[in-house]
Amino acid sequence: MHFTTFSPKPAAPSISSLHSLRTCCQLIVVLCGIATMSTAQSQPPVVLTFDTDNMQWYARDVADYSKYATQKSPTAQVPAQNFNVWEGIGDVVALNGKPVKGYFRGTVFGLNTSTNYQPGFGIADVTRGQFAITTLELVQSDGTPIGTIYSMGVIGGPPPPGSPSLQSSQNLAVVGGTGAYLGVVGSMGNVAGARPAPVPYRGNSSVTEDPAERRIIGGGQTRRDIVFLIPRERPEVVSDSSGPIVYHADFRRVTAENPAAKGEALILQAKGLGPTRPSLGVEQTFPADSSFLVNSPMEAALGGQSAEVINKSGWPGTTNLYRIDVKVPDSIPAGTNSLVLTVAAIAGPAVVLPVR
């Protein structure tokens, strides 16, 4: 085994130099945080709703680990109690009312608080439920990952100021995401009464119940969560001084003098569409064969009508631009029409296209 020979150990840094280094590191962290917040705040928020079925919570009600996840039949309901811990999992079935797959997962640490004295509750100036950490992970119908949204905060009690009007409770902060939701921030809460509970209804189970039986046993909870999301970027058609960069099939620009025709396929140059499949490597540019496709589900609307997305690939020779081919609806009215791209339920700003 070969060991590298090092020069003599330098003198230890002084306390003052360590303080200076720590101060510099703290400043860098603060500046990076400000830069991240500025980037996020420059994007207008979007509201997403997630519907979940077969949601079941499991309370850690026994100390013997060997009994965990062993019981195949439903256990007796375990009442909520302070200082306990619950693990929950459910099936995400819809995003903004449209079918999707995925799962909701949560870990809840029990410490209920109340402004009035109640035995077993923590006395506090705010009425809240437990502390929670949640994960919303979405996949397409074929199992292709879309992205994940992470949140943490407290459940129960009223929603925080500025929340969507539909939100009825909870105070969770969206702390980040991956995939289509990389770099997002925002807030999240619950919409009470939006989806009826199954009959018969099952409450919290014991941790001794096998979660593999969750869908078989049935009767778990249903829920609707609402996310007030500030994305890092939004899908949009690239524009220059001449307007939106939209081409006919022969790559002539679509202009007022050369408008789009009903039924034709247009070529759009877009940005902010998220990761591709396969992923683009570091310092790699999109090839000319259009083999790198936008990973997330994508929609286009022209003149308020759904427009078929024929192609969604990386723009050759670039690292963050995309070629989107969209068919103009046959029933679209002549004149100027707005075009909007939506990726993973996040809609971008509208651009105007002339249609003859």
N, C-alpha and C positions, 0 to 999 in steps of 0.2 A: 504494500500500500504506500502510495506516495503522498507526503505531506508538504505543503507549500511553506517555505520559510518566510516569516514576516519580519519586518523591521521592528526595533524596540518599541514597546508600548508608549504612546505619547502621554503627556501629563494630563491628568483628569481636568475637565473644564471647571471653571470657577462657578460658584453659586450664581453670581450676577449674569454670567454668560448663559447658564441654564434658564434663568428667568427670562432673559431676552429671547432665547430660542422658543420658549413656551409661548411668550407673547406673540412672536411672529407666527407660530403655528395657529394660535387662536385667531389671529387676524385673518390668516389665509382661509380658515374654516368659515369665518363670518362672511368674508367677501365672496367665497364660493357659494355660500347659502343665499346671499343677496342676489348673486347672478342667476342662480337657479330659480329663485322666487320671481325675479324680474322676467325671466323667460316664460315661466308658467303664467304669470299674471298678464302677459301680453296677449294671451289667447282667451277668448270669451269662453265661459263655462258651458257645459252641456249637462243635461239631466238624463240619466240612464235608470231604468227600472229592471230588476231581476226577479223572476218568479222561481221559487224553489219548492219541490215536492219531496215527500219521504224524509223530512227533516227530523232527525232523532238526536236527543241529547242524552249522554250517559254520565251519571254522577259517580265520582270515585267514593263510593260509600263503604267499601271494605278495604282492609289493610293487607289482606293476603293476596299478593300478586298472582299466585298460582290459580286463583279463581277468576281472573280477568278473562273476558271474552270466551267463556266456556259454556254458558247456558244457551241452548238453542230455542227455547220457548220464551215468550214475553215475561219480563220480570215485573214485579209490583212497582207502581209509581213511587219514585223517590222525591219527597218534597224538597223544595229549595231551602237551603239553610246556609247561614253565614259561615265563611271560612272553608266551604267546600269548593271543589273544582269540577267543572263539567267539560266534556268533550262532545262536540256535535258535528254531524255531517249530513248533507242533503244533496239532492239532485237538482241542479239548475236546469229549467226546462224552457225558459223564454227570456229574451232580452228585448225590451221595448215592445213587448207583445208578439215578437216573432220567435219561432222555435229555434232553440239552440241547445247544446249539451254542455255539461260541466258539473262542477260541484261547489257547494258552499261548505266551508269548514270553519269551525270556531272553537276557541278555548276560552272559558269563562272562569274567572276567579271571584269567589263569592265574598262580598262585603257590602251588603245593602246599607244605605244611609237614609236617615230621616231627620227632618227638622224638629219633629216631636219625639219625646221619649217613648221608645217601644222596646220591650225586652228582646234581646237578640239582634237588634239593629244598631248600627253605628250612629251616634248622634253627630249631626253636622248641620251646616247652614244650607245645604242643598240636598234635595231628595233624589237619590240615584240608585240604580241597581249595581250589578257587578261590573268589574273591569273585564274587557273582552279584547281578544285578538282574532281577526277574521281573515279569511282568504276566499276570494271569488275567482275561480279558474274556469275559463271557457274553452271549449273545443268545438270544431265543426262536426257535422253529422258523420263524417268518415274518421273522426278521431284526431284530425289535424289540429294542433294547438293554435289558439287565437291569442290569448294573453291572460294575465292575472292582475287582480286589484287587491292590494293589502290595506287593511285598516286596523286601527286600535283606538280604544277609548272606553267610555262607560255606557251601559245600556240602562233602559228605564228612564223615567223622568222626561221632561219636555225637550224638544229639539232646540239646538242653539240658534241664536239670531242669524237671519239670512238664509235659513234652510228653505228648501222647496216647500210650497204650501201643502203638498200631499204628505209630507213627513209628519208622523204623529209622535214619535218618541226616539230616544237614543241620541248619543252625542259621540260619534265616531269620526276620527280624522283619517282620511285617506293618506297614507304615508308613502305610497309609491306603487309601481306596477312593473310588469314585464311584457314582452311581446308587443302587441298592438297598443298597450297602455304604459309603455316605458316612460318613466319620469312624471307620471301624473300626480297631482295632489287634489285635495278637495275634502268633502265630508260625506258621511253615509248615515242612513237611519232606516227606520222601519215604517211601513205603511200599514197601520192597524185596520183589520176588517176588510182588506182588499180582496182576500181569497179565503173562502170558508174552510174551516178545519175539517179533516176527514171524520167520518163516523164509522165505527167508534173511534174516539180520539184517544191517543196514547200520550201520556205525559212523559216526564223524564224517566229514563230507564236506569237500572243499576249497571255499573261497569262490568258486572258479571255476565251481562247479556252479550252474545256474540254479534258484533256489528255486521258480519257477513250475512246475517239473516234479516237485515234491515228492510230490504224490499219485499222479502217473502212474508214477514210478519205484518208489514203495512201498518196503517193507522197512525203514522207519525204526523208531524206538524207540516203545515204549508206556511209560506211566508212570502212577502214582497218587500224587497229592499230597494231603496232609492238612493242613488249616488249623484251628488252634486260635484261634477268632475271638471277640473281645469287641466286640459291636456297640454303636453309639452309642445305639440304641433298639431295642425289639423290638415286634412286633405284639401288640396286646392289646385286649380288649374293655374299654371305659371303664366304671368302676363309680362309684357314689356311695353315700350312706349306706343306700340301699335295696337295694344289690346291683348286679349287672351291668346296664347299660342295654341291655336287650333288649326289643323290642316285638313284639306281634302285628301283623298287617297293618293293623288299625285304630288302631295306635299306643297300645293299652293295654299296660301293662308286664307282662312275664312275671314272675309271682311264684308262691310256693307255693300261694296261693289261686287263681291263674289260670295254671296251668302251660301249657307248650307241648304241642301235639298232634303225634302222628306224621304225617308227610307235609306239615305246614304250613310255609309260608315265614316265617321270622323276620327282623326288622330289627334289626341290631346297630349300635351306635355304637362305633367303634374308633379307635385311634390307632397311630402308629408303623408305618404301612404304606408309607412311602417316597414317591417322586415319582409324579406322575400323568401321564397322556398326554391332552391336551397339558399342558405344565408350567404350574403356577400362577405368575402374575407377582407381582412385589413389590407389597405392599399390596393384592393382589387376593384376594377371597374366592370360594369355590366358588359357582357359580350354582345356580339352582333346577332346572335341566333335567338334572342328573346327566350332563353331557357330559364331565366330567373323570374318567377312569377310572384306577384304580390300575395303574401301569405294569408291575409285576413279576408273575410267576406266583404265584398264591395258592391255598392249600388250607385247608379247614376240616375238623375232626374233632370229632364229637359222640358221646360214649359210646364212644370208640375206633373209630368207624366213619367212613368218608369221608362228608362232607356236601356236597352240591352247592352251589357258590357261584353264585348267580343274578345278583347285581349287586355291583359293587365300585367305588363312586364317591365323590367328595368330598361331605361333608355340607354342604348349602347354608348359606351365611352364615358359614362358618368357614374357617380357613386350614390347620388341621392335624388335623381330624377327618374320619372317613369313614363312609359308610353301606354296610354289607355285608348283603346279603340271602342267607340260608342256608336250605336246605330240610332239615327234620328227617328223618333216615332212617326209612323205614317199619318197619324191623326193630329199632329201638332199644328197649331194655327200659324199662318205666315206672319212675319214681323219679328220683333226682338223677343227672345225667350231666355229665361234664366236657366243656367246649368249648375247643378250642385252635385258634388261627389260625397259619398258617405262610406267610411271604412270602419268596421267593427262598431257600428252604431254611432260613430262620431261624424257629424256632418260638417263640411267645410263651407267657406263663404261662396256666395253665388257670383258667377260671371254672366255676362250677357252675350248671346250669340244671335246674329241675324239669320232668319230662315225664310226661304222663298216658297 
